[in-house]
Amino acid sequence: MRRRTFLLSLGAWSLAACGRGDERPPAPTPLPTAALPTATPAPAPTATSSPVPSATPTATGPRLDPIGFPIDPAARLGIVTGIPGNRSIRWGEGPTAIDYSRDDQPSGDPDRANRCGWNARLHVEYEGQPAVDWYIPPGTPVVATMDGTATLFVNTVFNPFDVYGVSREPYLGNPDRARAPVVPFPGPGGGQGVFVRIENSGYRTDSAHFDVSATVQAIPQDAWIEGYGPGTDFVAAFAELRDFRVATPVARWEVRAGNVVGASGDSGYSEAPHLHYAIRRRGFTEALCPTAEPGFTDAGWLFREAPPG
């Protein structure tokens, strides 16, 4: 269910992470081979056999703070249209990710704040922890916001809304609470589905609901954990819906801020294709607020400046 200067080089509950309408989103595109551009959308990228550069020392040293956006901040988001009972998402017709996260998600108007994803306050209401979502088509490249060790986890490759035959429409944007219970399924909800967790000495980030087949392109050949690899039938291996607290690590590798780590999708407890993004301090269970929404003491991580090296 359910960033000024910005470089794209720039659980508590993992129950949901928002967004999908009745209209089909655009088809996935191949992942790029390096970091996304910081101001304008990239030209059509091409995939290579090693799309994620390995971590190497730089003059500025490691980037340990999770600063900036995990997606292109200039990308236009999907936007919810219609009225409760008859809502859908119009893909690519919303504001840019930077404009939406800066201007709309902190808004006191819940419809505006959640028209292109879920904001942190809605996540607290439905999941008990702050996080942000952006409605983006499957296959959208997702990048690391800090240096660290990335782990690809799989809970399930499927979506419980589809498995159980539950309508997603009540959960789009600002949920219709009369029809959108926190727990809509009679069994396990699949949690974050396919997701990448990045950890270093200070922080942890989770980027969730990935498309597994597109994400496989971003995994270095030497990153796979024994028993898994690019030829694994992940659909067969992870078709079962499991408790949100259960996930299997399948790959682990070092990343730098700006490296592509996967591709967005619709796996797990997701009412529409989107990216769910959460930040925690290492060793703490309480998540931090990525946006500058009121009511959070440690917030605004999407818009913070990277410390000098």
C-alpha positions as CSV (number, residue, x, y, z in Angstrom):
1,M,0.0,0.0,0.0
2,R,0.9,1.7,0.5
3,R,14.9,17.5,-3.4
4,R,18.3,23.9,-4.5
5,T,21.3,21.8,-5.4
6,F,20.8,18.1,-5.8
7,L,23.0,15.4,-7.2
8,L,21.5,12.2,-8.2
9,S,24.9,10.8,-7.5
10,L,23.2,12.2,-6.4
11,G,11.4,-2.7,9.6
12,A,8.8,-1.4,11.8
13,W,6.2,-2.0,9.3
14,S,7.0,-2.7,5.6
15,L,3.3,-3.3,4.9
16,A,2.8,-1.2,1.8
17,A,4.3,1.4,-0.5
18,C,1.8,2.8,-2.8
19,G,0.4,3.4,-6.3
20,R,-1.3,1.8,-9.3
21,G,-4.3,2.7,-11.4
22,D,-6.2,0.9,-13.9
23,E,-4.3,2.4,-16.8
24,R,-1.2,0.4,-17.8
25,P,2.1,2.3,-17.4
26,P,4.7,2.6,-20.2
27,A,6.8,-0.5,-20.9
28,P,10.1,-0.9,-19.0
29,T,13.3,0.5,-20.6
30,P,16.8,-0.9,-20.3
31,L,18.9,0.3,-17.4
32,P,21.7,2.9,-18.0
33,T,25.3,1.9,-17.4
34,A,26.1,4.7,-14.8
35,A,24.6,7.4,-12.7
36,L,21.6,9.4,-14.0
37,P,21.9,13.0,-15.1
38,T,21.2,15.7,-12.5
39,A,19.2,18.2,-14.4
40,T,17.6,16.7,-17.6
41,P,16.3,13.3,-18.5
42,A,18.9,11.0,-20.0
43,P,18.8,9.8,-23.6
44,A,17.6,6.3,-24.2
45,P,20.2,4.2,-22.3
46,T,21.7,0.9,-23.4
47,A,22.4,-2.0,-21.1
48,T,25.8,-3.6,-20.7
49,S,27.0,-6.7,-18.9
50,S,28.2,-4.7,-16.0
51,P,25.9,-1.7,-15.5
52,V,26.9,-0.9,-11.9
53,P,30.5,0.5,-11.5
54,S,32.4,-1.0,-8.6
55,A,33.2,1.3,-5.6
56,T,36.6,3.0,-6.0
57,P,38.3,5.6,-3.8
58,T,37.9,9.2,-4.8
59,A,39.6,12.5,-3.8
60,T,36.6,13.5,-1.8
61,G,36.4,10.2,0.1
62,P,33.3,8.1,0.8
63,R,29.8,9.6,0.7
64,L,28.2,8.1,3.9
65,D,25.2,10.4,4.2
66,P,22.0,9.5,2.2
67,I,21.7,12.8,0.3
68,G,19.6,13.5,-2.8
69,F,17.1,11.5,-4.9
70,P,17.2,7.8,-5.7
71,I,15.5,8.6,-9.1
72,D,16.0,11.4,-11.6
73,P,14.6,14.5,-9.9
74,A,13.6,15.9,-13.3
75,A,11.4,12.8,-14.1
76,R,7.7,13.5,-14.4
77,L,5.6,11.4,-12.2
78,G,2.3,9.6,-12.6
79,I,-0.6,11.5,-11.2
80,V,-3.9,10.2,-9.7
81,T,-7.0,11.5,-11.5
82,G,-10.7,10.9,-10.9
83,I,-12.8,10.7,-7.8
84,P,-12.9,7.9,-5.1
85,G,-14.4,4.9,-6.6
86,N,-13.2,5.8,-10.1
87,R,-9.6,6.8,-9.9
88,S,-6.6,5.9,-12.1
89,I,-3.0,7.1,-12.7
90,R,-2.0,9.2,-15.8
91,W,1.6,8.3,-16.3
92,G,4.2,11.0,-16.9
93,E,1.6,13.8,-16.6
94,G,2.4,14.8,-13.0
95,P,5.0,17.3,-11.7
96,T,8.7,16.4,-11.6
97,A,9.9,14.4,-8.7
98,I,11.8,17.4,-7.3
99,D,8.8,19.7,-7.5
100,Y,6.4,17.2,-6.1
101,S,8.6,16.3,-3.2
102,R,9.5,19.9,-2.4
103,D,6.1,21.6,-2.8
104,D,3.4,18.9,-2.6
105,Q,4.4,16.2,-0.2
106,P,4.8,18.6,2.7
107,S,1.4,20.1,1.9
108,G,-1.4,20.1,4.5
109,D,-3.9,19.1,1.8
110,P,-3.8,15.3,1.9
111,D,-5.0,15.0,-1.7
112,R,-2.3,17.3,-3.0
113,A,0.3,15.7,-0.8
114,N,-0.4,12.2,-2.1
115,R,-1.4,12.7,-5.7
116,C,1.8,11.3,-7.1
117,G,2.7,8.9,-4.4
118,W,2.5,8.6,-0.6
119,N,4.1,11.1,1.7
120,A,5.8,10.4,5.0
121,R,2.8,11.2,7.1
122,L,0.6,8.8,5.2
123,H,3.2,6.1,5.6
124,V,3.2,6.7,9.3
125,E,-0.6,6.3,9.3
126,Y,-0.6,3.1,7.3
127,E,2.8,1.6,8.1
128,G,4.0,3.1,11.3
129,Q,7.2,4.6,9.8
130,P,8.0,7.6,7.6
131,A,9.0,7.0,4.0
132,V,8.2,8.4,0.5
133,D,6.8,7.0,-2.7
134,W,6.8,8.2,-6.2
135,Y,4.5,6.8,-9.0
136,I,6.9,5.9,-11.8
137,P,6.7,3.3,-14.6
138,P,8.3,-0.1,-14.1
139,G,11.9,-0.3,-15.3
140,T,12.8,3.3,-14.1
141,P,16.5,3.3,-13.0
142,V,17.0,3.6,-9.2
143,V,20.4,4.8,-7.9
144,A,22.3,4.7,-4.6
145,T,22.1,7.9,-2.5
146,M,25.2,7.0,-0.5
147,D,28.3,4.7,-0.6
148,G,27.9,1.4,1.1
149,T,27.2,-2.3,0.7
150,A,24.1,-3.1,-1.4
151,T,22.0,-6.2,-0.9
152,L,19.3,-7.4,-3.2
153,F,16.5,-9.1,-1.3
154,V,13.5,-10.9,-2.5
155,N,10.3,-11.5,-0.6
156,T,8.1,-12.2,-3.6
157,V,8.0,-11.2,-7.2
158,F,4.3,-11.0,-7.3
159,N,1.7,-8.5,-6.0
160,P,-0.9,-9.5,-3.4
161,F,-3.6,-7.2,-4.8
162,D,-3.5,-9.4,-7.9
163,V,-3.0,-12.7,-6.1
164,Y,-6.0,-12.1,-3.8
165,G,-8.1,-10.2,-6.3
166,V,-8.3,-7.0,-4.2
167,S,-9.0,-3.7,-5.9
168,R,-6.0,-1.3,-5.8
169,E,-8.2,1.8,-6.5
170,P,-9.1,2.7,-2.9
171,Y,-5.4,3.0,-2.1
172,L,-4.3,5.3,-4.9
173,G,-3.0,8.7,-3.8
174,N,-4.9,9.8,-0.6
175,P,-6.6,6.5,0.3
176,D,-10.3,6.3,0.6
177,R,-10.3,5.2,4.2
178,A,-13.8,3.8,4.2
179,R,-12.6,1.3,1.6
180,A,-8.9,1.0,2.3
181,P,-8.1,-1.0,5.4
182,V,-4.5,-1.2,6.6
183,V,-4.6,-5.0,6.2
184,P,-6.7,-5.8,3.1
185,F,-5.6,-9.4,2.5
186,P,-6.6,-12.7,4.2
187,G,-2.9,-13.9,4.1
188,P,0.7,-12.7,3.8
189,G,1.1,-9.4,1.9
190,G,4.6,-9.8,0.4
191,G,6.1,-6.7,2.1
192,Q,8.6,-4.8,0.0
193,G,8.7,-7.5,-2.7
194,V,12.0,-7.1,-4.5
195,F,14.2,-4.5,-2.9
196,V,17.7,-3.2,-2.4
197,R,19.1,-2.3,1.0
198,I,22.3,-0.2,1.2
199,E,24.2,0.0,4.5
200,N,27.3,1.7,5.7
201,S,28.7,2.7,9.1
202,G,26.1,5.4,9.6
203,Y,22.9,4.7,7.6
204,R,20.7,2.3,5.9
205,T,18.4,3.0,2.9
206,D,15.7,0.7,1.4
207,S,14.4,1.1,-2.1
208,A,11.5,-1.2,-2.7
209,H,9.0,-2.9,-5.1
210,F,11.6,-3.5,-7.8
211,D,11.0,-5.4,-11.1
212,V,13.2,-8.4,-10.7
213,S,13.9,-9.1,-14.4
214,A,15.1,-5.5,-15.1
215,T,17.0,-5.3,-11.8
216,V,19.1,-8.4,-12.7
217,Q,20.8,-6.2,-15.4
218,A,22.2,-3.9,-12.6
219,I,23.9,-6.7,-10.6
220,P,27.6,-7.2,-11.1
221,Q,28.5,-10.8,-12.1
222,D,30.5,-11.4,-9.0
223,A,27.8,-10.1,-6.6
224,W,25.5,-13.1,-6.6
225,I,25.2,-15.2,-3.5
226,E,25.7,-18.9,-3.9
227,G,22.6,-20.5,-5.4
228,Y,21.5,-17.4,-7.4
229,G,22.5,-15.7,-10.6
230,P,21.3,-13.9,-13.7
231,G,19.9,-17.2,-15.0
232,T,17.8,-17.9,-11.8
233,D,14.1,-18.4,-12.4
234,F,13.1,-15.9,-9.8
235,V,9.4,-16.2,-10.7
236,A,9.4,-19.9,-9.8
237,A,11.7,-19.4,-6.7
238,F,9.8,-16.5,-5.2
239,A,6.2,-16.8,-6.3
240,E,4.9,-17.4,-2.8
241,L,3.6,-14.5,-0.8
242,R,5.5,-14.4,2.5
243,D,5.3,-12.4,5.7
244,F,6.7,-8.9,5.2
245,R,9.5,-9.6,7.7
246,V,10.8,-12.5,5.6
247,A,13.2,-11.8,2.7
248,T,16.0,-13.7,1.0
249,P,19.3,-12.1,0.1
250,V,20.3,-13.1,-3.4
251,A,23.2,-10.6,-4.3
252,R,25.6,-8.3,-2.4
253,W,28.1,-5.8,-3.8
254,E,29.8,-2.4,-3.1
255,V,28.2,0.7,-4.5
256,R,29.0,4.5,-4.7
257,A,26.4,7.2,-4.6
258,G,24.9,7.5,-8.1
259,N,25.4,3.9,-9.1
260,V,22.3,2.3,-10.6
261,V,21.2,-0.5,-8.2
262,G,18.0,-1.7,-9.8
263,A,14.8,-0.8,-11.6
264,S,11.4,0.2,-10.2
265,G,8.4,-2.2,-10.4
266,D,5.3,-3.3,-8.7
267,S,6.3,-6.3,-6.6
268,G,5.1,-6.9,-3.1
269,Y,2.5,-4.9,-1.2
270,S,2.2,-2.1,-3.9
271,E,-1.1,-0.6,-5.1
272,A,0.7,0.8,-8.2
273,P,4.1,0.8,-9.9
274,H,6.2,3.1,-7.8
275,L,9.4,3.5,-5.8
276,H,9.2,3.3,-2.0
277,Y,12.3,4.9,-0.3
278,A,13.2,4.9,3.4
279,I,16.2,6.0,5.4
280,R,17.4,4.9,8.8
281,R,20.4,5.6,11.0
282,R,22.4,2.4,11.4
283,G,21.3,0.5,14.5
284,F,18.0,2.4,14.9
285,T,14.6,1.0,13.9
286,E,13.0,4.4,13.6
287,A,13.0,5.7,10.0
288,L,13.8,9.3,9.0
289,C,11.7,11.6,6.9
290,P,13.2,12.1,3.4
291,T,11.1,15.2,2.7
292,A,10.7,18.4,4.7
293,E,7.2,17.6,6.0
294,P,6.2,19.2,9.3
295,G,6.2,17.1,12.4
296,F,9.5,15.3,11.9
297,T,12.7,16.4,13.7
298,D,15.2,14.7,11.4
299,A,13.9,15.4,7.9
300,G,14.6,16.8,4.5
301,W,17.2,14.3,3.4
302,L,16.3,14.6,-0.3
303,F,17.4,18.3,-0.2
304,R,20.4,18.3,2.0
305,E,23.8,19.3,0.8
306,A,26.5,16.6,0.7
307,P,29.2,17.4,3.2
308,P,32.6,18.6,1.8
309,G,35.1,15.9,1.2
